[in-house]
Amino acid sequence: MDALKQKIHEEGLVLSDSVLKVDSFLNHQVDPQLMKAIGEEFAERFRHQAISKVLTIESSGIAPGVMAALELNVPLIFARKRQSLTLSEGILSSSVYSYTKQEKNTISISDKYIAEKDNVLIIDDFLANGQAALGLIELVQKAGADVAGIGIVIEKAFQDGGEILREKGYHVESLAEILSLEGKNITFKDQDKEEVHSI
């Protein structure tokens, strides 16, 4: 997705060979026009899957997730990272380890909002080691529903999360795949032409 790659090029900050900071438009301040375009792109890529719910994790997945849900005309559910006082019964939970924050979180949703009949699209901002996606998949499975696919805004293709998910048979669509952050250079993989572009 060219607009996303351009935004990463213009505003992304490479903090290390494994960390890209995009908080100026995705996971702190949000660019609503870009999120609208991202939602449209996800909807186009998954429209034929008969999606009934979109599932994400708080908080950085909410903006792209709600835009995808809007385009697909289905509800968005977000998994909570901390126990809510109002969410005390019928809870589905999973454990997720964050390599970026070096901490483990128990994510939870209410079993009221995903049923066996649901076909769920998972959306997240980043895919690195795949832990968040696997945790969300576990929640869908506990509800007895189906995972229709996984939409990722930015995939760190040099880490193994994408490979793990695809080897398990999941349909993963990443809007920007980064092959390397070495030397503070962002190198993208062009999914259509299988070429590498450095910026």
Protein Blocks (a to p, Z undefined) as FASTA:
>chain_A
ZZlmmmmmmmoccfbfkbccfklmmmmcacfklmmmmmmmmmmmmmmnopabdcdddfkl
mmmmmmmmmmnopacddddfbdcfklmghpacdddddfklopacdddddfklpcfkbccd
dddfbdckommmmmmmmmmmmnopacfbdcdfbdcfkbmklmmmmmnopacddfbdcfbf
ghhiacdddfklopacdZZ
